[in-house]
Each structure stands twice: as structure tokens, then as C-alpha cells.
Amino acid sequence: MTTILRRKSAVDLFDEAAEGDCADTEVRSMRRTLSATDLTLLGVGVVIGAGIFVATGHAAAEYAGPAVVLSFLFGAVACAFAGLCYAEMAATVPISGSTYTYAYATLGELVAWIIGWDLILEYVMGGTAVAIGWSGYVVSLARDFGLDLPARFSVAPLAYDAVSHTWALTGAVVNVPAMVVVIFSSSLLVAGIRETARFNNVIVVVKLIVIGLFILCAAPAISTAHWVTPVDPAGTFIPPNAGTGIYGWSGVARGAAVVFFAFIGFDVVSAAAQEAKNPTRDMPIGILGSLVICTVVYVAVGFVLTGIVPFDRLNVPDPIAVGIAAAGIGWLGPLIKLGIVFGLTSGLLAVLLAQPRVFRAMAHDGLLPRGAAKIHPKLRTPYVATILTGLVVAVLAALLPIGFVVELVSIGTLFAFAVVCLGVLVLRITQPNLHRPFRAPAIWLVAPAGVGTSLLLMLGLPLDTWIRLAVWLVIGLLIYFSYGARRSRLLMRSSVGQLQG
């Protein structure tokens, strides 16, 4: 029990953060080039994806009506609990590895392994889902310009029926666009973090410009008359309650649970802590700044969309397209699809950036084969872990259907949120005098609220998703006890210390 609960000391963490581990050049080779702006745009890039173009319409039509803007605000507040805890941890423990590293410092090696293994699932499945979605929108955008991509080479060869739990063949060969975007993104990440950040910054700015165009061009068509529907004949901002979770304030709350997942992703910023120029200052700015920007964008889109189209017409896969048609700005359609493609590209880059750094951190600590921790001597990137991640995600994106993938992303992320919030509280209790460049306010309220919110949302996910997570974690525990627990770097240091003593 003492062995599996061993933790990294504050001295160990600060030595790594200061690149002072002279016996290991892997940590010292990471290049600090990311500014607070780079980190903020990295967070915006992953949070504002296809969700803004889909979740808004669904939540408005089914649960909240025009008050979906309140749902976004409530969702942002719930997400801010975890965001504040991430900001404190990232500033206090500025090491790559995200939640895995934080758990290692607060809850012990076994919990850290479980979280690291969970993050591998989250990021791999997240990258797979984004790549599949990217493929679908690229095919649609190409069709707008008269180019039809063969279905046999643009959809998954496998289909999954969630009701009957059966697999079937679709007749397709492989999803080529999904593979291509993963290979391109992985190659860019291997080439260098600075080059990746510049590319990401450009496409995020373009994406925000496209969303801004929609808001500006559709704004003249906003009218409260569009709030009038059969279920809300008076046209009130919050439609009258039609049952638990259906309109009214309970509907606003249920809508918040739905749109909460649109905010998931800011945690990938913490994975780049060791490549930030001034992590103790820049990490909180990147994490919290991206949340603020994304909240403003989500609220604005929700207000405009429900102001130009009756909300009962928005429960469609492409509610923004419905809004564009209603506002008489059809010319904006291809640009919106381009914005979605850019949004998914930046999201994929962020996920494929985060996963190798978690993988590298685990390998650096001896819990996975050390070869995965290698840093390229010239490019200064974790190229082995990046290439491995890219290959796995490319294969999965080429073969799997998106419906099978997305729920695994949600449960993995929420699990990580709960652990970080708990870890911050544990560190406040066990090491109250530790230097914290950023301190989350009202920690006895914020941290428990973050844990509770995450667990509550996890309970709303299907049983199948819990079973897949449990199977994945069991596999991880078998690997840990047969390999990692015996080769842990902390164990080796402890053994050397005992021999010297």
C-alpha cells in the first residue's frame, strides 16, 4: 500500500518545472515558446468546435427555448469550478502531463496511473471523434463546390447499433479524409510546438471571424416575435414549464447539463505547461481566458439563433444552416462550413498535442516504456509519443463510427475534472504553505462543487459507457501491476536511497 500510494514531492515537481533534473535531458529538452495568447487560443480552438453549431439548437428546441443563453451561462459556471482548480494546479505544478501529474503530486502513484490511463482513452477517442466529424464536414463542403468524394472512401466501414449492441459492415473501405487530417496534424506537431501554435492561432482567428460574421449578418433579423411558438404562445424568454426538464427553469437547468459538454476541452491547455514561457502566469490566463471567450461566443450565438428562428425548429443536425436560411443570408452557408472545418482542425491539433505529453510524462516516470519519453534532438518535441498517438488515432478514425466514440470522451473528461478538483483540495490541506502563484477563490466551495458537478453529469451517461470505462481501467491496472509498479522512477529512487542509507 505504501508503494502504490507514493507521491511526487514538491521538490521533485519544482526540479522538473525548473528543468533542473541534470540526470535526464528529456525534461530539459522541452522548448518553452508558448505565450499566454498561444495558450488561450489553444483552449478556444478545442472548446469551440462543432458543438456550438449543433448543441445550441438541440438545447433550445428540447429544453430551454430562448433561455438557452442562461443554460450556457450556468454551464460555464459549472465548468468554471473545474477551470479554477486546473488554473491553480497548472500554476503551482507547471509540469506537462495535465491531470496525471496533479494526481501524482496529491493522491499517489496508483491514482495517477488510473488518471493517466483514463486520459489516454479520453484524448485518443476525442481525437478519433473530431477526425470523423472533420471528414463529414469536408465531404459536405466539397459537395457545395461540385466535388463529390466517393462514399466508399469517406465513411467508416463499420457501423454500431447502440440499441441492439451489434456491429455491421457499411460497404465502405476506409475513411480517407479522417486519416489524412490526423496524419497532417501529427506531422505538424512533430515539426515543432512553435509551428503548431502559429498554425493553430491562424485557424482559430479565422473560425472566430466566421462566427462573428454570422452574428453580425443575422443580427438585423432578430425579433422577439420568433419566440412565439405553439408551446410558448406568449413569446416569453423562458417558455412555460411542460414537465420536469422541459422548458421553465428546470428546462434551463437540463439544457445547462447538455451544453456543459460544449465547454469540455480547456483542460488540454494544462498539458502544455512545460512549453509555456512563464507557466505560473500564463497557464491560469490560458485556461480561464479561453473559458471566458468561449462563454461569450456561445451566449451570443444562442441569443442570435433563437432570435431569428422559432426555437421549436432548431432540433436538427445543422441549426445554424436553418438560421442562415431564415435570415436570408444563404451566401454565408459555405463559410460557416469552412468555420466548422477550421474549428475541428484546431480541436484535433489540441487533442493530439495533449495526448503525447501525458504519454511522455508517464514514460518519463517509468510507468510506461522509457522509449516513449524520447524528445527529438533538433525539433525538441516528444516525437515517439506523437507518432504513436497519430497512428492509433488515424486507424480508429478510419474504421469506427462516431456514435460509438463520443460518450467515452465525455466520461473520461468528467472523471479527470473530479480528480483535479479533489487534488487541489488535498494539496491545500497537506501542503498549506506551498507557494501558489494562482489561488482558486473559495476553495472549500469551488473544489467540492467541481467534484459534485462532474460526478452528477457522469451518472447521466449510459451504462454501456460505464462498462467500457471499467474494462479499460481493468486493462490499465493489469499493465500497472505487471510493469509500471515495478519500474516506477520513484521506486528506483527510494531503493537507491535505502541502499545509500
N, C-alpha and C positions, 0 to 999 in steps of 0.2 A: 504494500500500500504506500509506503514511504517513497518507493521508486517511481510509481506511476503518478504520484502527486507532486513530484519535484517541480519547482518553478524557476524561471529565469529571475535572477536578482536584478535590482535596479542598476547595479554596477555593470552586469553583463549587457543590459539593454543600452545603457549610455555609451559603453565602449563601442558597441556596434553602430549606434547612431552617429558617433563621432568618428567613425571609420578608424578606430584605434586598435582593431584586432590584428596585430602585426603578423601573427602566425597564419593568417588566412587572407589572401589578397582578393578573394571573391567579393567580400563586402566592400572593400576599399575601391573596387573597380567600378562600382555603380557611379554613373555620371550625374551630378546634380545640376540640372539645366532647366527644370520646370519652375515657372513663376506662379504667383497666386492667380493670375489671369489664366494661365495654361490649365491649372488645376480646376478652376471654376468652369471653364469651357469643357473640360473633360467630364465634369459632373453633369453639366447641361446636355452634353452630347449623348450621354447614356440615359438620362431621365426623360428627356423629350424625344420620344421615338414614336412608333406607330400608335401607342396608347392614346396620345392626345387626339388622334384622328378617328379613334374608334370608341374608347371608353366614355368620352364625353356624351356622345349620342345615346349610348345604351343606358347610362346612369340617369340621364334626363328623361328619357322615354319611359323607363320602367319604375323609377323610384322617386326622383326629386323634382322633375319639371324644371322651370327656370331657376329654381333654388339649387340647381346643380353647382352653382358658383359657391354656395355655402358648403356643399359637400366637399368641394376641392379645398376650401379653407380648413374645414375640420380634418380632412385627410392630411393636409400639410402640418397641422398642429400635432397630430398623432405621429407623423413621420419625424417631426422636429425633436421629439423626445429621444429617439434613437440618434438623430443627427447631432444633437448637443453632446451625447455620450461619445459618439465617434469623434467629434471635434476635440474633446478633452483627451481621449486616448491617443489620437493621432499627434497631438501637440506634446503630450507627456512621453509617449513611447514612439518616436518618429522612425520606425523600422518598417521595411517592406514586409508584407505578409498579412496585412489587414487584421481581421478578427482572430486569425490563428495566433499571431504574435501577442495580441492583447490577452487572449486566453492563457497563453503560456506564462505570462507575467502575473496573472491573478488567480487562475483556477487550477493550474497544474498541467503537466505534460499530457496526461490521458485526455483531459477535456480539450486541450489544444489540438491533439491529434483528431479527435472527433470533429471539431470545428473545421480544421484544415481539410479533412476528408469530405465534409459537407460542402465546403466552398468549392472543391474540385467539381462536385456534382452540379452545384449551382452555376458556376461560370461556364462549364462545358455545355450544359443543357441550355443556358442562356445564350451562349454564342450560337448554338445549333438553331434555336428558335429564331433568333434575329436573322441568321443567314437564310433560313427558309422563307421568312417574311420578305426579306430583301429580294429574293428571287421572284416571288409573286408580283411585287410591285414593278420590278424591272420588266417582266414579261408584259404587264399591263401598259406600262409607259411606252414600250417598244411598239405595241399594237396601235397606240394613238398616232404613231408616226408611220403606220403602214407596214411594220415589220412583225411578222408572226413567227415566234420561236416555236419549234416543234414541241408538242406536249410530252413526247417520249423522252425528251432531254431537258425538261424544265419543271417536272414534278417528281415527287418521291415514288419509287417503285413499290413501296409498302403503304398499306392503309390500316388504321386501327379503329375498331368499333368499341367505344367505351361502354356501351350497354351490354353487348354480348361478350366482351373481352376477347375478341378474336382478331386475328390478323388476316389480311388478304393482299393479293397482288393487284396492282393498278394497270399493269401492262407497260408502264414506263420503264426506261432503262436506268437512268440516274438523273439527279437534279444538278445539271452542269452549272447554271449561274450561281447556285449556293456554294458549290465547291470553289468556283473561281474567286468569289469575293472573300472567302476565308483564306485562300492561298495568297491573294494580293495583300490582305490586311496583315497576315502573319509575316510576309516578306518585308513589309514596311516597318513592322515592329522590330524585326531582326536588324534592319538597316540602322536604327537609332531612335532613341526616345525624343530627341530634339526634332528630327524629321517627322516623326509621327505626330508630335504636338502641333507642329506648323500645319500639317495637312488637316488634322482634326479641327484646329481653330478656324480654318477657311470654311470647311463644310458646315460647321456649327453656325457660323455667321450667316452663310447662305440660307441655311434652314430657318434661322430666326427672321431673316428678311422675307422669306416666302410666307411665313406665318403672319408677319406684320402686314404684308400686302393683303392677305385675306381679311384681317381685322379692319384695315383702313378702307378697303374697297367695299366690304359688306356693311360697314357701319351706317351709311345713309339709309339702308333698308331696314334698320332696327325699328321695331314698333311693338308696344305692349299689346297691340291687337293680336299679335301672334301668340300671346299667352292663352288666348281663349280657345279651349278645346272641349269636347264632349264631357270629359271628366273634370274640367275646370271652367264652367260656363261664365264665371265671374271674372276670369282672367287674372287671378291673384298670383303673386310671386311664388308663394308656397301653395301648391294645389291642395284642396281639402283631402284629408286622410280617407283612403279607400280600403284600409286594412293594415295590419302590422307590417311596417316596412314598405308600404305602398303609398307614396305621397305623404303630405303632412310632415311633421318633424321627425317621425320615425322613418319616413322615406328618405329624408335628408341624411339621417344617420346611416341608413343602409347604403345609400349612394356613396357616402364617405368611405365605407368599407370596400366598395367596388373600385373607386378611383384611387384608393390608397396605393394599389399596386402600380399605378402610373408613376408614382414617385420613387419606386424602388430602383436602386442603381447607384445612388450617390455614394454608397459605401466603396465603390471601386476606386474612388479618389484616394482612400487611405492606403491602397496597395502600392501607390507610387511615392510613399513618404520618403524613401531613401534616394529619390531622384529629384526632390524638391530643393530649391536653392536655400530656402530658410523655412524648414518644415514646421518649427514651433509657431511661426507666424502664418505661413502660407496654407497649412493644412486646414485650420479652422475656417479661414476665408474661403478656400475652395469648397469645403463641404457645405457650410451654411450659406455661402453666397449662391451656390448652384441651386439649393433648395428655395431660396427667396426668388430668384429669377424664374424658376420653373413654376412656382406658385402663381406669380403674376401672369405668366403666359397662359397657364391653364384657366385661371379665372376669366381672363379677357376672352379667350376662345369660347368658353362656356356661355358667357353673357351674350356675345355676338350671335352664336349659333342658335340659342333659344330665342333670340330677338328677331331672327329673320325667317325661322321655320317653326310652326307649331310643334311642340316637343313630342307629341304622340306619333310624329312621322320620322323620328330620328333613330329608332331601333333598327338600324341597317348597318351592314359592314362598312359603308362609306358615308357617314353622316355629313362630312364636310362637302362631299360632292353634291349632296342634296341641298345643302345651304348655298353652294355656289350657283346651282341652277335656280333656286328661289330668288336669289339676289340679282339675277340677270348678269352674272359675270362669268359666263361659261369659259371664256378665254383663259381663266385662271386655273382650270382643271389640270392641264399638263404640268403647270408649275407646282401645284400642290403635290402631285405625284412625285415630282422631282424633289420637293422638300422632304417627302416621306422617305424616298430612297437615300437622301443625304442623312436624314435622321437615323435611319437604320445603319448606315455605314459608320457613323460616329459611335453609335451604340455598340456595334460589333468591335470596333477598334478598342473601346474602353474595356470590354469584357475580355478580349484576347490579350490586353495589356495586363489586366489584373491576375488572371489565372496563372501564367508562368511565374509571376513574382511570389504568389503563395506557394506554388510547387517548389520554386527555388529555395524559399525560406525553410520549408520542411526538409528538403535535401541538405541544406546547409547545417541544419540541426541534427543530421544523422538519421532522421526518421524515415527517409527515402534514400535511394542510392545517390551517392555524392556526385555522380556524373551529371545529374540534373541541375546541380547548382553552378555549373560552369558559366563563366562570363566570357564573351568574345574578347580577345586581347586588343583588337582595334575598335570594334563597334561599341564595346562596353555595354552590351545587352545580354540578358540571360538566354542566349540563342538556343541552347539544347532544350530547355523547358518550353520556349516559344514554338520551336519546330514541332515538338511532340504534341503540344496542345493544338496547333494548327492542323496537324494530320488527323488527330482524333475528331475534332470538330468538323473538318471537311468531309470525312467519311460518314459521320452521323447525319450531317445536313444533306448529304447526297441521297440518303436512304430512308430517313424517318419522316413521318407526317408531323405537322406542327402541333396538332392537338394532343399528341402523346407526350410532348416535351414541356409545354408551358407551365403546368401545375408543379412539376418538380422544381422549377426555378423559384416559384413563389414560396414553397415550404422551406427550401434551403436558405433563402434570404431572410425570412422571418426568424428562423432558428438562429442565424448569425446575429440578427438585431437583438434578440433576447439575451444572448450570451454577452454581447458588448455592454449592454445596459447593466447587467448583473456584475460584470467585471469591473466597471467604473466604481460601482458601489463598494465592492470588495476592496479595491485598491484604496479608496478613501478611508476605509476602516483599518486596514492592515498597515498602510503607509501614509498616515495623515500629513506627515511633514515633507513628503516628496514634492519636488519643485514641479508645479503645473503652470505652464505659460498661459494656458486657457482653462478656466474652470467653468463647468456647466452650472448654471444657477439652480437653486432649489433642488439639489441633487436627491434629497430624500423624497421629493415628489416626482422629479423628472425620470430618474432611473426605474423606480417601480412601475411608473406609468408606461415606460417604454417596454418593460418586460411583459406587463399585463396586456398591452395592446397587441404585441406580436403574438403571444400565445393565444389570445382570443381569435385573431384572424387565422391562425394555424388550425384552430378547431373547426373553422368553417370550410376547410378543404376536404375533398372526398377521401373515403377510406383507402381506395386504391393508391392514392398519393402517399399516404402514411405507410402503407405496406412497402412500397418501392423504396421510400427513405429508410425504413427499418432494415430491409435487405441490404441496401448499400452500406449502411453503418455496420452491420454484422460482418460484411466482407472487409471493411476497413479495420475493424477490431482484430480480425484474424491476421491481417497483414501487420498490424502494430505489434501484437504479442509475439509473432513469429520472426519479425525483422526489426522494427523501429525501437522497441523497448530494449533490445539487446545492443543496439548500436547508437543509442542516443548520445549526443555530444556531451550533455550534462552528466550522463552516467560515466562516460570516459573521464571527464574532469574530476568527478567525485572519486573515482577509483585511483587516479593519479595522486590526488590529494591525500587519500588514505595511505597509499604506499610511501609517499614522502613523509607523512606523519609518523 
